């Protein structure tokens, strides 16, 4: 009788552990890079809205595969101009801005061993546009909030010299997870 009860307890514990592992695997916060990539490539877009911040027309898409629902940033810009004049009066010759820079930044970060501080980014077609689709990371602090709250940048001197200060977003995965490398080229 004791052995039967002990076996039942062991089986019950194994079932509870396997359920917990299964649930953890379904938690988007625990996804591996490969799971995030597959989700971004295959999940259906169930909702979309244009993000009001930024200048490149980013969309926040809600994706679902029927089990998991998670957001992603879709950036379709692919612009080439011989001369571009910005709102601050500066001019850039042979201007180029492309979603492909976002994909390249993620791939480069992976090669450098920094892939865990960049959102997983892939190329995907949506609503007649091709663009970069990036795993949405819940951010704790964007640049506008940082300034309003009087929080100093990690390296104020270097930060002040940066070409695109508004490309920093602070989240819980890293101090600054997203510096759009393409904007610095």
N, C-alpha and C positions, 0 to 999 in steps of 0.2 A: 504494500500500500504506500509506504514511504517513497519507494522508487517511482511509482506511478505519479504521485503528487509532484515529486522533484522533476520528472520529465515534463509534466504539464507546465510547470513554472518555467522551465528552460525554453520550451516551445513558445509560451506566451511572451517571454522576454525577447526571443528572436523575432517574433512577428512584430512587436512594438518597435524594435530597432530597425527592422527592414522598412517598416512604414515611415519611420522618421527619416531614414536615408532617402527614401523615395520622395517624400515631401520636400526635403532639402534640395534634391536634384531639380525639382520643379520651381524653386524659388529663383526668379531672375537675378537677384542679388548674388546668388551662388553659382551662376552659370560660368562655365569655362569660356575662353575666347572662342573656341570652335562652336560651342553651343550658341553663343551670341551671334556669331557669323551666320550659322544655319538659320537661326530665328529671323535675322534681318533679311536673308535671302528668300525665305519661304513663307513667312507669316503674311496674312492678308491685312490690308489697311482698312480699319473699321471707322476711323475718324481722322480728320485733319483740320488744322488751323494754321494761318500764317502767324509767325512770331513777330511782335511789334519791334523788338530790339534788333539792332544790326542794320546793315545796308545791302546785304546780298539776297534778301528774300527767302529766308529760311522758313520751312514749314515744320511744325511739330505734328508728327503722325502717330496715331495710336495703332499698334499692330497686335494681331491675335492669331494664334494657331489653333484655337479652340480650347486649349488648356491654360495657356499663359497669355496675359495681356501686358504689353510694355510699350513705352513711347520711344520714338527715334526722331532724330533731326534729319530732315531732307534738304539738301542744298544743291539746287540745279544750275547755279551760275556758270556760264562758260562764255566769257566776254573778251573780245580782242578789239582794241582801238589803237589807231596810230597815235592819237593824242588824247589824253584824258585830263580834264581840269576838274579838280575836287572842290568841294564847298569851302575849304579853307584858302582857296586861291592857288594852291600848288598844282603844278602840271607834271604829268609823267608821260614820257614818250614811249611808244611801243607797249602800251598798257595791256596787261593780260591778267585775267582773274578766272579761275576755273575750279570747279568742284574736284577736279582731278588732283589738285594740290592737297586736299583733305585726305584723299585715299593714299597719296604718296607719303604724307606725314605719318599716317598710321603705320604703313609698311616700313618706313625708315625707323620709326620708334621701335618696332618689333626687332629689326635687325640690330639695333643698338642696345637691345635688352631693356628698353623703356616702354614696351608695349602695354605694361600694366598701368601706366599713368595716362594713356590716351584712350579715348573711347574707340571701340571696334568700329571700323568704317569700311563700307563696301560700296561698289557701284550698283545701282538699281534703277530700274525704270518705274515711274509712277505717274499716272495722270498725263500721259503723253510727253513726259519730260524724263531725261536721264540725268542722274545726279549722284551725289555722295549721300549715303544713308548711314548715320552714326547712332550707336547705342546711346540712348538718352541717360545721362547721369544726373541724379538729383543734386543740384548745386546748393551750397550753403550761402554763397556770397558772390554776387556778380560785381562788376566794376562800379556801377552806379551806387549800389548799396555800400560798397567799401568806402567810397568817398563820403557819402552821407553820414556814415557811422564814424568817420574820422580814423579809420583803421589804416595804419601805414603799410606800404608794400613791403614784402620780405627784404628787398634790397632797393631802397628808395632811389639811390643815385643811379643805378643801372636801369631801374624801372623808368625813371624820368627821361632817359635817353632812348627808350624803346620806340620803334617805329609805329607800332599799333597797340597802344596801351589798352584799348577797349577789347582786345582779343583774349584777355585773361578771365577765366572763371574759376572760382575757388570752390572745391567740393570736398567730400570726405574721403575720396580715393587718393587724392594728392593735393598738394598746396595749390598748384596751378596745373590743371590737367589739359588744358587746351590752348596751345599757342598755335594759331593757324600758320604753319610754316610757309605756306604759299603766299601769304600776305607780306612776308618778309623778303621774298625773292625779288 
